[in-house]
């Protein structure tokens, strides 16, 4: 008889994990580059006891660490790494095609201050120490437009509570979306998790790097909105 586990299964806040067939060059990036960029001790297989990891071990020093939840094709993440070489950035993305695109951009840009977790951001947050993240980004997350799927969005307590735990006091949390109802839910739920709203509107941040998803939204006539919170 199997022991009953009262922990409910996690709902995915992201969609598919695979898309079009990868190009040969992208397969090469995954085979040759991902291993060195991947943080250790994140997955259940690597760390079943869920022991806290040391972010300093990822980048080799005690530099500030930023987190990007769902980096898409990696445009924003690589731009931030190039602009802020003194920062270490960990990106999480379960969509393997996006991971392959990011790896290609890392090669082209020559940035060395990135770490890539090709999976669920919650697995990383599970093992990050308290107050270890200085800034977090949520750019154009999966909108889950149907009302019955809103509980799958990242901006729910299931994700925001652990995010709040791992962020340092005063740390900044940025959210960008072109979906009005997603921003509505963001403005409702993020403060409940302990974050203070700083600003929200159609003006992007001064160091913002537009993504492919934003460009698609603009072509289709949707207006991006940007919100800034402090922990």
N, C-alpha and C positions, 0 to 999 in steps of 0.2 A: 504494500500500500504506500502510495506516494504522500509525503507530508504536504499539507495544504500551505500554499504560499498566499498570504493575504495581500501582497503587493499587486495592484492592478497593472496590466500590461501597458507599456507606453504607447501613446498615439503619435504617429509620425507627424511632424509639423512641416515636412517636405514631401514632394511628390516622387516622381520616378528616380531611380538610381542610375539608369543607363539610357542613352539616347541612340543617335545614329552610330553606325560602325566607325570606330576610331581609325584615323589615318595611320599609316605606318609610322610616321614621325611621332605622332602622339603616343602610340604604343611604346616607342623608344623612350620618350620622356618618362612614362610611367615605370618602365623597367630599369632605366638608368639613373633617374633623379629622385624619384619619390622616396626611396629607402633612406637616403641621407637627410631628407627634409622632414621626415615623419617623426613626431615626438613619440617617445617610448612610454609605456605604462598607462596608456589611455583606454584601450579596449578591455572588455571583460576577459578575453582570452589572454592578454598580456598581463593583466592586473586583476585577477578575480577577487582579491581581498579589498580592492578599491583603496589602496594606500595612497596618500597624497603624494603628488610629484613635486619636484623642485623646478620652478620655471627657470631659475638661473642655470640649471644644467642644460636647458634647451639651447640657450644662446651663449653660454660660456661666461656670463657675468651677471651682475644684478641690475641690468638696465630695466627701465619701465617696459611693461608688456601690455600690448593691445590685443584685442580679440575681435575677429570678424566672423559673424555667424552667417554662413551661406554666402560664399564669395562669388558665386556665379561663374563668370568667365575669367575673373581675377583682375580686371582692369583697375578697380579701385584699390585693391590690396597692393598691387605692385607699385602703383603711383604713390601710395602712402609710404611704402618701404623706401622708395627712392627719395622722397621728400624729407623723410625723417630717419636717416641712417643710424641714429643713436637709439632708436626704439626697436624692440623686438615685436613682431606681429605674428600671432598664431591665427591661421584661417581654418575654418571647418566647413566642409562641403561634401555631402554624400553623393552628389551627381558626378559620376566618374568622368564624364565628358568635360565638365567644368574643371575638374582637377587637371586633366590633361592639357586643357587650354592655359590654365594658370602656369603649369610647369614650362610650357613653351615661352610664355611672357617672362618668366623668371630668367630663363636662359638669355633671352634677347636683351633684357634690361641689366643683367649682371648684378642684381641685388642679392645680398647675402644675409639679410636680417629677417628672413621669413621662415616659418615652420608650418607644415601642412598636415592637418588631420583629415583624411579622406572618409569622413563619417559623421556621425551625429554629434552636434555640439554638446549635448547633455552628457555624453560619455566623458568629454573633456572637463566640463564643469563639475562632474562628480569627484574628480581627483585633483582639481586645482585647490591650492590652499586658500583660506579666507583672505580677503582683501588683497589679492595678488594681481588684479587687472586694473590698469590705469585708464583705459578707454575701451569701449565696445561699440561695434557697428552692426546694424541690422539694415541692410540695403535691399530694397525691393524683394522682400520675402514672398514666398508662395502665398497668394491672397486667399486661398480657400473661400471662394465667393459665396458658396451656398450656405445659408444660415445654419444648417445642421452640422456644417463642418467648421464653424467659427472656433470651436473649442480646440481645433487642431492648429490654430495659428500660434506663432511663437509668443505673441503678447498675451499669454495666459499665465496664471500663477504657477503652473507646472514648470514653466521655463524661467519666468521672471524672478521667482524666489531664489533659485540657485544662482541666477545671474547676479542678483543683489548681494548674495553671500560672497561671491568671489571678487567683487569690485571693491576697490579701495575707497575710503571716505573722500568725497569730492570728485570721484572719477566721473567721466562724461560718458553718457550712453546716447548714441545718435541713431535715429530711425528715419529712413527715407522710403516713401511709397507713393504710388500714383492712384491708389485705391482709397476713396474717401472713407468708406466704412472701415477699412483697416486702420486708418489714422484715428477714426472715432474710437475704436476699441483700444488703440494704443494710448490715447489720452485718458481713457477711463481706467485701464488696468495697470499701466506702468506706475503711476503715483501710489496706487494701493500696495504695490510691492516695496515701497520705501524710497522711490525716486522722486525728486522735485523737478517739475517742469520749468525749463529756462526759457525756451522759445519754441514757436511752431508757426509755420507759414510757407509760402512759395519761394522764399529766398534760401538758396543753398549756402553751405558753409564756404568760407573763403578758400579753403584747400580742397574743396570737393572735386572729385574726378567722376564725371558722368560714366554710367555703365551702359552696356548694350541693352539692358532692360529699360533703362530710362529713355534711351534714344527711341526704342520701339514705342514706348508710351507717348512720347512727344509726336512721333509720326502719326499715331492713331488719335491724337487730339486730347489725351489725358494730361492733367496738370499735376506735376510732382509736388509733394509736400514734404517738409523736413522738420523734424522735432528733435530738440536737445533736452536731455535730462541730466541731472546730477545725482549721484548716489549720496 
